[in-house]
Amino acid sequence: MKGTVRKGILAGVGLVDLSIEMAKGAIDVLVKTGEITTEQGKKAIEKLQERGEKDLSELRKRLDEAISGAESETAEIPYVTKPHFDALEARVARIEVLERRVAELERIVDEITEREGPAA
């Protein structure tokens, strides 16, 4: 589970970083075409980076809360260890053998009852 969450965190970080890089590219184009000044471009990039850091911090906080909640929930879930599973599997196999024996004995009793009639 932690591996999956870690991948999610890395994906979120990657998306934030990609978004900032794409925005920087767009701002560079606006500066080159003269639609905004270099100073305006720098300020816009600074705001984007601040916003990205804030969003990333919020994402980390939410993920930490989610992980903590998931860990506390899974701590209460009983789980079966391999030795315990093997013991249960052996027990089920013994029960199945006993069920077959009981079925065979019932069949024999039915045959005897049919031949000799009901007991008095």
PyRosetta script that sets phi, psi and omega in degrees:
from pyrosetta import init, pose_from_sequence

init()
pose = pose_from_sequence("MKGTVRKGILAGVGLVDLSIEMAKGAIDVLVKTGEITTEQGKKAIEKLQERGEKDLSELRKRLDEAISGAESETAEIPYVTKPHFDALEARVARIEVLERRVAELERIVDEITEREGPAA")
pose.set_psi(1, -42.4)
pose.set_omega(1, -178.6)
pose.set_phi(2, -63.1)
pose.set_psi(2, -33.6)
pose.set_omega(2, 178.4)
pose.set_phi(3, -63.7)
pose.set_psi(3, -40.7)
pose.set_omega(3, 179.0)
pose.set_phi(4, -65.9)
pose.set_psi(4, -43.3)
pose.set_omega(4, 179.0)
pose.set_phi(5, -64.1)
pose.set_psi(5, -41.2)
pose.set_omega(5, 179.3)
pose.set_phi(6, -60.7)
pose.set_psi(6, -42.8)
pose.set_omega(6, 178.0)
pose.set_phi(7, -62.3)
pose.set_psi(7, -39.1)
pose.set_omega(7, 177.5)
pose.set_phi(8, -62.6)
pose.set_psi(8, -42.4)
pose.set_omega(8, 178.8)
pose.set_phi(9, -62.8)
pose.set_psi(9, -47.0)
pose.set_omega(9, -179.3)
pose.set_phi(10, -62.8)
pose.set_psi(10, -37.4)
pose.set_omega(10, 177.5)
pose.set_phi(11, -64.7)
pose.set_psi(11, -42.4)
pose.set_omega(11, 178.1)
pose.set_phi(12, -62.1)
pose.set_psi(12, -44.2)
pose.set_omega(12, 178.2)
pose.set_phi(13, -62.6)
pose.set_psi(13, -42.2)
pose.set_omega(13, 179.6)
pose.set_phi(14, -63.2)
pose.set_psi(14, -39.2)
pose.set_omega(14, 179.1)
pose.set_phi(15, -66.7)
pose.set_psi(15, -41.3)
pose.set_omega(15, 178.2)
pose.set_phi(16, -62.8)
pose.set_psi(16, -45.1)
pose.set_omega(16, -179.6)
pose.set_phi(17, -64.2)
pose.set_psi(17, -42.6)
pose.set_omega(17, 178.7)
pose.set_phi(18, -63.0)
pose.set_psi(18, -42.2)
pose.set_omega(18, 179.7)
pose.set_phi(19, -61.9)
pose.set_psi(19, -42.3)
pose.set_omega(19, 178.8)
pose.set_phi(20, -64.3)
pose.set_psi(20, -43.3)
pose.set_omega(20, -180.0)
pose.set_phi(21, -63.7)
pose.set_psi(21, -40.5)
pose.set_omega(21, 178.4)
pose.set_phi(22, -65.2)
pose.set_psi(22, -40.9)
pose.set_omega(22, 179.7)
pose.set_phi(23, -65.4)
pose.set_psi(23, -40.2)
pose.set_omega(23, 177.8)
pose.set_phi(24, -60.6)
pose.set_psi(24, -41.3)
pose.set_omega(24, 178.5)
pose.set_phi(25, -62.0)
pose.set_psi(25, -42.0)
pose.set_omega(25, 179.2)
pose.set_phi(26, -65.8)
pose.set_psi(26, -40.6)
pose.set_omega(26, 179.4)
pose.set_phi(27, -65.7)
pose.set_psi(27, -39.7)
pose.set_omega(27, 177.6)
pose.set_phi(28, -60.1)
pose.set_psi(28, -39.2)
pose.set_omega(28, 178.7)
pose.set_phi(29, -64.8)
pose.set_psi(29, -42.5)
pose.set_omega(29, 179.3)
pose.set_phi(30, -63.5)
pose.set_psi(30, -38.1)
pose.set_omega(30, 178.1)
pose.set_phi(31, -66.8)
pose.set_psi(31, -45.7)
pose.set_omega(31, -177.9)
pose.set_phi(32, -63.7)
pose.set_psi(32, -34.1)
pose.set_omega(32, -179.8)
pose.set_phi(33, -85.2)
pose.set_psi(33, -4.7)
pose.set_omega(33, 176.8)
pose.set_phi(34, 81.9)
pose.set_psi(34, 11.3)
pose.set_omega(34, 179.8)
pose.set_phi(35, -74.0)
pose.set_psi(35, -28.0)
pose.set_omega(35, 173.0)
pose.set_phi(36, -136.6)
pose.set_psi(36, 159.9)
pose.set_omega(36, 179.9)
pose.set_phi(37, -81.4)
pose.set_psi(37, 165.8)
pose.set_omega(37, 176.9)
pose.set_phi(38, -59.9)
pose.set_psi(38, -41.5)
pose.set_omega(38, 179.3)
pose.set_phi(39, -63.0)
pose.set_psi(39, -43.7)
pose.set_omega(39, 177.5)
pose.set_phi(40, -62.1)
pose.set_psi(40, -38.3)
pose.set_omega(40, 178.2)
pose.set_phi(41, -63.8)
pose.set_psi(41, -43.6)
pose.set_omega(41, 178.7)
pose.set_phi(42, -62.2)
pose.set_psi(42, -44.0)
pose.set_omega(42, 179.4)
pose.set_phi(43, -63.4)
pose.set_psi(43, -40.7)
pose.set_omega(43, 179.8)
pose.set_phi(44, -64.1)
pose.set_psi(44, -41.5)
pose.set_omega(44, 178.9)
pose.set_phi(45, -65.4)
pose.set_psi(45, -41.3)
pose.set_omega(45, 178.2)
pose.set_phi(46, -60.7)
pose.set_psi(46, -43.8)
pose.set_omega(46, 179.0)
pose.set_phi(47, -63.1)
pose.set_psi(47, -41.0)
pose.set_omega(47, 178.5)
pose.set_phi(48, -62.4)
pose.set_psi(48, -42.9)
pose.set_omega(48, -179.9)
pose.set_phi(49, -65.7)
pose.set_psi(49, -41.2)
pose.set_omega(49, 177.8)
pose.set_phi(50, -62.4)
pose.set_psi(50, -44.9)
pose.set_omega(50, 179.8)
pose.set_phi(51, -64.0)
pose.set_psi(51, -41.1)
pose.set_omega(51, 178.5)
pose.set_phi(52, -62.8)
pose.set_psi(52, -42.7)
pose.set_omega(52, 178.4)
pose.set_phi(53, -64.6)
pose.set_psi(53, -40.9)
pose.set_omega(53, 178.8)
pose.set_phi(54, -64.6)
pose.set_psi(54, -46.0)
pose.set_omega(54, 179.3)
pose.set_phi(55, -62.6)
pose.set_psi(55, -40.6)
pose.set_omega(55, 179.6)
pose.set_phi(56, -65.0)
pose.set_psi(56, -41.2)
pose.set_omega(56, 177.8)
pose.set_phi(57, -62.5)
pose.set_psi(57, -42.5)
pose.set_omega(57, 178.5)
pose.set_phi(58, -65.1)
pose.set_psi(58, -40.3)
pose.set_omega(58, 178.2)
pose.set_phi(59, -61.7)
pose.set_psi(59, -45.8)
pose.set_omega(59, 178.5)
pose.set_phi(60, -60.9)
pose.set_psi(60, -42.0)
pose.set_omega(60, -179.9)
pose.set_phi(61, -61.8)
pose.set_psi(61, -47.0)
pose.set_omega(61, -179.4)
pose.set_phi(62, -64.3)
pose.set_psi(62, -40.2)
pose.set_omega(62, 179.2)
pose.set_phi(63, -67.1)
pose.set_psi(63, -40.1)
pose.set_omega(63, 176.5)
pose.set_phi(64, -59.9)
pose.set_psi(64, -42.5)
pose.set_omega(64, 178.6)
pose.set_phi(65, -64.6)
pose.set_psi(65, -42.0)
pose.set_omega(65, -179.8)
pose.set_phi(66, -65.7)
pose.set_psi(66, -41.7)
pose.set_omega(66, 179.4)
pose.set_phi(67, -65.0)
pose.set_psi(67, -44.7)
pose.set_omega(67, 179.2)
pose.set_phi(68, -60.8)
pose.set_psi(68, -43.4)
pose.set_omega(68, 178.8)
pose.set_phi(69, -64.2)
pose.set_psi(69, -42.1)
pose.set_omega(69, -179.8)
pose.set_phi(70, -66.9)
pose.set_psi(70, -40.3)
pose.set_omega(70, 179.6)
pose.set_phi(71, -64.5)
pose.set_psi(71, -40.9)
pose.set_omega(71, 179.9)
pose.set_phi(72, -69.0)
pose.set_psi(72, -34.2)
pose.set_omega(72, 178.1)
pose.set_phi(73, -69.5)
pose.set_psi(73, -43.2)
pose.set_omega(73, -178.2)
pose.set_phi(74, -73.3)
pose.set_psi(74, -22.2)
pose.set_omega(74, 177.7)
pose.set_phi(75, -64.4)
pose.set_psi(75, -26.7)
pose.set_omega(75, -178.5)
pose.set_phi(76, -87.5)
pose.set_psi(76, -10.1)
pose.set_omega(76, -178.3)
pose.set_phi(77, -84.3)
pose.set_psi(77, 121.8)
pose.set_omega(77, 177.8)
pose.set_phi(78, -70.8)
pose.set_psi(78, 146.4)
pose.set_omega(78, 178.8)
pose.set_phi(79, -131.5)
pose.set_psi(79, 158.9)
pose.set_omega(79, -177.5)
pose.set_phi(80, -105.1)
pose.set_psi(80, 127.6)
pose.set_omega(80, 176.3)
pose.set_phi(81, -81.8)
pose.set_psi(81, 164.1)
pose.set_omega(81, -179.9)
pose.set_phi(82, -59.8)
pose.set_psi(82, -47.0)
pose.set_omega(82, 178.0)
pose.set_phi(83, -61.1)
pose.set_psi(83, -38.8)
pose.set_omega(83, 178.6)
pose.set_phi(84, -65.7)
pose.set_psi(84, -42.5)
pose.set_omega(84, 178.3)
pose.set_phi(85, -61.0)
pose.set_psi(85, -45.1)
pose.set_omega(85, 180.0)
pose.set_phi(86, -61.0)
pose.set_psi(86, -41.2)
pose.set_omega(86, 179.0)
pose.set_phi(87, -64.2)
pose.set_psi(87, -42.1)
pose.set_omega(87, 178.6)
pose.set_phi(88, -65.4)
pose.set_psi(88, -40.2)
pose.set_omega(88, 179.2)
pose.set_phi(89, -63.0)
pose.set_psi(89, -41.6)
pose.set_omega(89, 178.0)
pose.set_phi(90, -65.0)
pose.set_psi(90, -39.4)
pose.set_omega(90, 179.3)
pose.set_phi(91, -64.6)
pose.set_psi(91, -43.0)
pose.set_omega(91, 177.7)
pose.set_phi(92, -61.8)
pose.set_psi(92, -41.1)
pose.set_omega(92, 178.8)
pose.set_phi(93, -61.5)
pose.set_psi(93, -41.8)
pose.set_omega(93, 178.0)
pose.set_phi(94, -64.6)
pose.set_psi(94, -40.2)
pose.set_omega(94, 178.9)
pose.set_phi(95, -63.7)
pose.set_psi(95, -40.7)
pose.set_omega(95, 178.9)
pose.set_phi(96, -63.1)
pose.set_psi(96, -39.4)
pose.set_omega(96, 176.9)
pose.set_phi(97, -62.6)
pose.set_psi(97, -45.4)
pose.set_omega(97, 179.1)
pose.set_phi(98, -62.1)
pose.set_psi(98, -39.8)
pose.set_omega(98, 178.1)
pose.set_phi(99, -61.8)
pose.set_psi(99, -41.2)
pose.set_omega(99, 178.6)
pose.set_phi(100, -64.8)
pose.set_psi(100, -40.2)
pose.set_omega(100, 178.9)
pose.set_phi(101, -64.4)
pose.set_psi(101, -44.1)
pose.set_omega(101, 178.7)
pose.set_phi(102, -61.8)
pose.set_psi(102, -43.1)
pose.set_omega(102, 179.0)
pose.set_phi(103, -61.7)
pose.set_psi(103, -40.4)
pose.set_omega(103, 178.6)
pose.set_phi(104, -66.1)
pose.set_psi(104, -42.6)
pose.set_omega(104, 178.3)
pose.set_phi(105, -64.1)
pose.set_psi(105, -40.1)
pose.set_omega(105, 177.4)
pose.set_phi(106, -62.2)
pose.set_psi(106, -40.5)
pose.set_omega(106, 178.3)
pose.set_phi(107, -62.4)
pose.set_psi(107, -43.5)
pose.set_omega(107, 179.6)
pose.set_phi(108, -64.6)
pose.set_psi(108, -43.9)
pose.set_omega(108, 178.3)
pose.set_phi(109, -60.9)
pose.set_psi(109, -41.7)
pose.set_omega(109, 178.7)
pose.set_phi(110, -62.3)
pose.set_psi(110, -41.0)
pose.set_omega(110, 179.3)
pose.set_phi(111, -64.5)
pose.set_psi(111, -45.0)
pose.set_omega(111, -179.8)
pose.set_phi(112, -63.3)
pose.set_psi(112, -42.6)
pose.set_omega(112, -179.7)
pose.set_phi(113, -62.2)
pose.set_psi(113, -40.4)
pose.set_omega(113, 179.5)
pose.set_phi(114, -66.1)
pose.set_psi(114, -39.5)
pose.set_omega(114, -178.1)
pose.set_phi(115, -73.3)
pose.set_psi(115, -44.8)
pose.set_omega(115, -172.5)
pose.set_phi(116, -99.6)
pose.set_psi(116, -11.8)
pose.set_omega(116, -178.6)
pose.set_phi(117, 86.1)
pose.set_psi(117, 168.9)
pose.set_omega(117, -177.4)
pose.set_phi(118, -64.5)
pose.set_psi(118, 148.4)
pose.set_omega(118, 178.2)
pose.set_phi(119, -71.5)
pose.set_psi(119, 145.9)
pose.set_omega(119, -176.8)
pose.set_phi(120, -83.0)
pose.dump_pdb("model.pdb")
